Amino acid sequence: MNDKQRVAEHAAQLVKHGMLIGLGTGSTANYFIEAVARRCRDDGLQIQAVASSVVSTIKARQLGLPLRAMEHVGRLDVYVDGADEVSPDLTLLKGRGSDLVREKLLANASDAFWVLIDQSKQVERIGQNYLIPVEVMPFAWQLVQRSLAAIGGEAQLRANGDGLAVTSHGSLVLDVRFPVEFDGKQLNGKLDAIPGIVEHGIFHGLTTAVFCGHDGQVREQWA
């Protein structure tokens, strides 16, 4: 069992009977979906789930998890997902998989947000290892790019093969590099204030707990 599987199993054991759970997207989230499905099958756990993407919807359906549509949900008990980066104050960087809108909606609507990572995802500052994804309205990308430049951001449209990457929400993505002196909280506020941005990859003030797998152990950090 690798660290991703171990931390997913750990989170699945914390799920309680009757919960409405948000399912994230990605390799670690897939392990969590599998672990919860085993608990439903082997332990008689009864839950309902809301998926953050087509990929996690298909995965959950294949494993027999009962799903509810996002448009029929007002709140969730817990949202469980991975992250690309986690800073010491539990600010996250997410969105390299282009499902920013759904992921942040579920994280915000949940009573708890559990983040599953291995040690490689821990950073001193957001943007340390990856560019920051900014989802933009297609007709506004150049205006947003200019606004980002005004606060020191170097932004380029994300490509996908011979064309441009398009999110599940139908938007374009600007991948942005910012100066080191901005922290996650500052960037979150600055990006929230720019018109034309649909959503961005900084998740600040949403995390309840980070479960980190390392060397066969799981460390918990609670907000």
C-alpha positions in Angstrom: 0.0 0.0 0.0 1.5 3.4 -1.0 1.1 6.7 0.9 -1.8 7.8 -1.3 -3.8 4.6 -0.6 -3.0 4.7 3.1 -4.2 8.3 3.6 -7.4 7.5 1.6 -8.1 4.4 3.7 -7.5 6.6 6.8 -10.1 9.2 5.7 -12.6 6.5 4.7 -12.6 5.1 8.2 -13.7 8.5 9.5 -16.8 8.5 7.3 -20.0 8.0 9.4 -23.3 6.3 8.6 -25.8 8.6 6.8 -23.2 11.2 5.6 -23.5 13.1 2.3 -20.0 13.2 0.9 -18.4 15.2 -1.8 -16.0 13.2 -3.9 -12.9 14.9 -5.3 -11.0 14.2 -8.6 -7.6 12.7 -9.1 -5.5 9.7 -8.2 -5.8 10.1 -4.4 -9.5 10.9 -4.6 -10.0 7.7 -6.6 -8.4 5.7 -3.8 -10.8 7.3 -1.4 -13.8 6.5 -3.6 -12.6 2.8 -3.7 -12.1 2.7 0.1 -15.6 4.2 0.9 -17.2 1.7 -1.6 -15.5 -1.2 0.2 -16.9 0.1 3.6 -20.3 0.3 2.0 -20.0 -3.3 0.7 -18.2 -4.9 3.7 -19.4 -2.9 6.7 -22.9 -1.9 5.6 -22.0 1.8 5.6 -24.8 3.8 4.0 -23.9 7.2 2.5 -24.8 9.4 -0.4 -22.2 11.1 -2.6 -21.8 14.2 -4.9 -19.1 14.0 -7.5 -16.9 17.0 -8.5 -16.3 15.8 -12.1 -17.4 13.4 -14.8 -14.4 11.2 -13.9 -15.3 10.8 -10.3 -19.0 10.3 -11.2 -18.1 7.4 -13.5 -15.8 5.9 -10.8 -18.5 6.2 -8.1 -21.1 4.7 -10.3 -18.9 1.7 -11.3 -18.4 1.0 -7.6 -22.1 1.3 -6.8 -22.1 4.4 -4.7 -25.5 6.3 -4.6 -25.0 9.7 -6.2 -26.9 12.9 -6.0 -26.7 15.7 -8.6 -24.9 18.8 -7.4 -27.9 21.0 -8.4 -30.0 19.2 -5.8 -27.6 19.7 -2.9 -27.5 22.7 -0.5 -24.9 21.5 1.9 -22.6 18.4 2.5 -21.2 16.8 5.6 -17.7 16.5 4.2 -15.8 17.0 1.0 -12.7 14.9 0.4 -10.1 15.7 -2.2 -6.4 15.9 -2.9 -4.3 19.0 -3.5 -1.4 20.0 -5.6 0.2 22.1 -2.9 -0.5 22.7 0.8 1.1 25.6 2.7 1.7 25.7 6.5 -1.6 27.7 7.1 -3.5 25.0 5.2 -4.0 27.2 2.1 -4.2 24.9 -0.9 -3.4 25.0 -4.6 -5.8 23.0 -6.8 -7.1 22.9 -10.3 -4.4 21.4 -12.5 -7.2 19.0 -13.5 -9.4 21.8 -14.6 -12.4 21.3 -12.3 -12.0 24.4 -10.2 -15.6 25.6 -10.1 -17.2 22.3 -9.0 -14.4 21.6 -6.5 -14.6 25.0 -4.8 -18.4 24.9 -4.7 -18.3 21.5 -2.9 -15.5 22.6 -0.5 -17.4 25.8 0.4 -20.7 23.9 0.8 -19.3 21.3 3.2 -19.3 21.3 6.9 -15.8 19.8 6.7 -13.1 19.6 4.0 -10.6 16.8 4.3 -7.5 17.1 2.1 -5.5 13.9 1.3 -1.8 14.3 0.4 1.6 12.8 0.6 4.6 14.7 1.9 5.6 15.9 -1.6 2.6 18.3 -1.7 3.7 20.3 1.4 5.3 23.6 0.5 6.4 26.8 2.2 4.3 29.0 -0.1 1.6 28.5 -2.7 3.0 28.5 -6.2 6.3 27.1 -5.1 6.1 24.1 -7.4 3.3 24.8 -9.8 1.8 27.7 -11.7 -1.5 29.0 -10.4 -4.5 28.1 -12.6 -7.0 30.9 -13.2 -10.2 29.9 -15.0 -11.5 32.8 -17.1 -14.5 33.6 -19.3 -13.3 32.9 -22.9 -14.1 36.4 -24.2 -12.3 38.0 -21.3 -9.0 36.2 -21.2 -6.9 39.1 -22.6 -8.4 41.6 -20.2 -7.8 39.2 -17.3 -4.2 38.6 -18.5 -3.7 42.4 -18.4 -5.2 42.7 -14.9 -2.9 39.9 -13.7 0.1 41.6 -15.2 -0.8 44.7 -13.2 -0.3 42.8 -10.0 2.9 41.1 -11.2 1.5 37.9 -12.6 2.9 36.3 -15.8 0.0 34.5 -17.4 -0.2 32.2 -20.4 -3.2 30.3 -21.8 -3.1 26.6 -21.1 -2.8 24.5 -24.2 -4.2 21.1 -24.9 -2.8 19.3 -27.9 -3.2 21.5 -30.9 -5.8 23.7 -29.2 -6.6 25.5 -25.9 -7.5 23.7 -22.7 -11.2 24.1 -21.9 -12.6 23.3 -18.4 -15.6 21.2 -17.5 -17.3 24.6 -17.0 -16.5 25.7 -20.5 -13.9 28.3 -19.6 -10.3 28.9 -20.6 -7.4 28.5 -18.2 -4.5 31.0 -17.6 -1.6 29.5 -15.8 0.1 32.2 -13.8 3.4 32.8 -12.1 3.5 35.3 -9.3 6.3 37.0 -7.4 7.6 35.1 -4.3 6.5 37.9 -1.9 2.8 37.1 -2.3 1.4 34.5 0.2 -1.7 32.4 -0.4 -4.0 34.7 1.5 -2.9 37.8 -0.4 -3.2 36.1 -3.8 -6.6 34.8 -2.9 -7.9 38.3 -2.2 -6.3 39.8 -5.3 -7.6 37.2 -7.7 -11.1 37.4 -6.1 -11.1 41.1 -7.0 -10.4 40.7 -10.7 -13.5 40.8 -13.0 -13.6 38.0 -15.6 -12.1 35.4 -13.4 -14.6 32.5 -13.0 -12.5 30.8 -10.4 -8.9 30.2 -9.4 -6.8 27.5 -7.8 -6.1 29.0 -4.4 -8.3 27.5 -1.7 -7.9 29.7 1.4 -9.8 29.3 4.6 -11.7 26.3 3.5 -9.6 23.4 4.8 -10.7 21.6 8.0 -8.0 18.9 8.1 -5.0 17.7 6.1 -4.2 14.0 6.2 -0.6 13.4 5.0 0.8 10.0 4.3 4.5 9.5 4.8 6.7 6.4 5.5 3.8 4.2 6.3 2.1 6.6 8.7 -0.7 9.2 8.4 -0.3 12.6 10.1 -3.4 14.7 10.8 -3.3 18.5 10.9 -6.5 20.2 11.8 -7.4 23.9 11.3 
